[in-house]
Amino acid sequence: MIAVVIVSKSWGIGKNNDLLLIIPEDQRRFREITMGGVVVMGRRTFESLPGRRPLPGRLNLVLSRDPSFFPPEGTEVLPDIPSLLDRVAAYPPDRIFVIGGEEIYRLLLPYCSEAIVTKAEADPPADRFFPNLDLSPDWILKQEEPPREQNGIPFRYVTYANKNQKQPRG
Ligand SMILES: NC(=O)c1ccc[n+]([C@@H]2O[C@H](COP(=O)([O-])OP(=O)(O)OC[C@H]3O[C@@H](n4cnc5c(N)ncnc54)[C@H](OP(=O)(O)O)[C@@H]3O)[C@@H](O)[C@H]2O)c1
């Protein structure tokens, strides 16, 4: 599994159940990276998608413990992490993308081999955060692209690798 995220300088990811930072170039890259794969998200992130619709061209899996939660067609609900890991077992691990939010990143990061992080040089107030991988002993910097800028926000694409990846059945 691979985590994909855009973070602020403080590793903030969201505010009021919405994205903290919107960079169109990053959104295009997110679409390209995840297209044709499996996207795994928490129920709150699903509720925040435009029009509350599944992401097209991808198998949308939503984690929720709420039995009354019925998402639209094209979306599957999984009630816990073991069910999710069973459901994705047949897919190539590098085509399974963990796309948020905070609760789901924290639960699934140990199973991720990589984290594809867009680091923005902006720091708006946030109420949801991604773990700071620069401070984590489990994660190492694998690749860092040169800085870019769009809509006045400097940002860079960074990939981290998990030195201590947990195996789903291990
Ligand atoms: N910057 C980024 O790249 C990025 C990406 C995605 C999301 N976000 C932001 O992140 C925020 C949302 O994050 P969040 O932490 O509030 O919510 P979340 O992780 O999206 O979803 C949390 C929900 O997932 C379900 N859940 C959690 N643990 C579970 C488990 N073990 N088994 C089954 N279901 C489980 C629960 O749903 P039920 O309550 O239905 O049981 C829980 O309420 C938003 O602001 C969003 O915009 C940012």
The ligand as a Tripos MOL2 file, in Angstrom:
@<TRIPOS>MOLECULE
LIG
   48    52     1     0     0
SMALL
NO_CHARGES

@<TRIPOS>ATOM
      1 N1         -4.3730   16.6790    2.6730 N.am      1 LIG1
      2 C1         -4.7480   15.5070    2.2310 C.2       1 LIG1
      3 O1         -4.0630   14.9160    1.3870 O.2       1 LIG1
      4 C2         -6.0210   14.8790    2.7470 C.ar      1 LIG1
      5 C3         -6.4520   13.6430    2.2460 C.ar      1 LIG1
      6 C4         -7.6320   13.0940    2.7590 C.ar      1 LIG1
      7 C5         -8.3470   13.7500    3.7530 C.ar      1 LIG1
      8 N2         -7.9040   14.9490    4.2140 N.ar      1 LIG1
      9 C6         -8.6420   15.6540    5.2570 C.3       1 LIG1
     10 O2         -8.7040   14.8490    6.4390 O.3       1 LIG1
     11 C7         -9.8720   15.2070    7.1850 C.3       1 LIG1
     12 C8        -10.6320   13.9360    7.5450 C.3       1 LIG1
     13 O3         -9.8320   13.1180    8.3930 O.3       1 LIG1
     14 P1        -10.4540   12.4530    9.7130 P.3       1 LIG1
     15 O4         -9.3300   11.8800   10.4960 O.co2     1 LIG1
     16 O5        -11.3820   13.4310   10.3780 O.co2     1 LIG1
     17 O6        -11.4210   11.3130    9.1430 O.3       1 LIG1
     18 P2        -11.1520   10.0590    8.1530 P.3       1 LIG1
     19 O7         -9.8860    9.3810    8.5360 O.co2     1 LIG1
     20 O8        -11.3630   10.4670    6.7490 O.co2     1 LIG1
     21 O9        -12.4040    9.1390    8.5220 O.3       1 LIG1
     22 C9        -12.6300    8.7640    9.8620 C.3       1 LIG1
     23 C10       -13.7430    7.7300    9.8720 C.3       1 LIG1
     24 O10       -13.2550    6.4800    9.4050 O.3       1 LIG1
     25 C11       -13.9430    5.4340   10.0630 C.3       1 LIG1
     26 N3        -12.9610    4.6050   10.7690 N.ar      1 LIG1
     27 C12       -11.8850    5.0070   11.5030 C.ar      1 LIG1
     28 N4        -11.2330    3.9460   12.0090 N.ar      1 LIG1
     29 C13       -11.8990    2.8530   11.5730 C.ar      1 LIG1
     30 C14       -11.7110    1.4560   11.7560 C.ar      1 LIG1
     31 N5        -10.6910    0.9600   12.4970 N.pl3     1 LIG1
     32 N6        -12.5860    0.5990   11.1800 N.ar      1 LIG1
     33 C15       -13.6250    1.0740   10.4300 C.ar      1 LIG1
     34 N7        -13.8410    2.3840   10.2230 N.ar      1 LIG1
     35 C16       -13.0020    3.2580   10.7840 C.ar      1 LIG1
     36 C17       -14.9270    6.0680   11.0170 C.3       1 LIG1
     37 O11       -16.1370    6.2140   10.2880 O.3       1 LIG1
     38 P3        -17.6140    6.1250   11.0120 P.3       1 LIG1
     39 O12       -17.6570    7.3460   11.8950 O.co2     1 LIG1
     40 O13       -18.5850    6.1420    9.8830 O.co2     1 LIG1
     41 O14       -17.6060    4.8370   11.7870 O.co2     1 LIG1
     42 C18       -14.3020    7.4310   11.2660 C.3       1 LIG1
     43 O15       -15.2340    8.4100   11.6810 O.3       1 LIG1
     44 C19       -10.6550   16.1660    6.2990 C.3       1 LIG1
     45 O16       -10.3680   17.4980    6.7110 O.3       1 LIG1
     46 C20       -10.0890   15.9180    4.9140 C.3       1 LIG1
     47 O17       -10.2160   17.0320    4.0500 O.3       1 LIG1
     48 C21        -6.7550   15.5290    3.7180 C.ar      1 LIG1
@<TRIPOS>BOND
     1     1     2 1
     2     2     3 2
     3     2     4 1
     4     4     5 ar
     5     4    48 ar
     6     5     6 ar
     7     6     7 ar
     8     7     8 ar
     9     8     9 1
    10     8    48 ar
    11     9    10 1
    12     9    46 1
    13    10    11 1
    14    11    12 1
    15    11    44 1
    16    12    13 1
    17    13    14 1
    18    14    15 2
    19    14    16 1
    20    14    17 1
    21    17    18 1
    22    18    19 2
    23    18    20 1
    24    18    21 1
    25    21    22 1
    26    22    23 1
    27    23    24 1
    28    23    42 1
    29    24    25 1
    30    25    26 1
    31    25    36 1
    32    26    27 ar
    33    26    35 ar
    34    27    28 ar
    35    28    29 ar
    36    29    30 ar
    37    29    35 ar
    38    30    31 1
    39    30    32 ar
    40    32    33 ar
    41    33    34 ar
    42    34    35 ar
    43    36    37 1
    44    36    42 1
    45    37    38 1
    46    38    39 2
    47    38    40 1
    48    38    41 1
    49    42    43 1
    50    44    45 1
    51    44    46 1
    52    46    47 1
@<TRIPOS>SUBSTRUCTURE
     1 LIG1         1 GROUP 0 **** ****
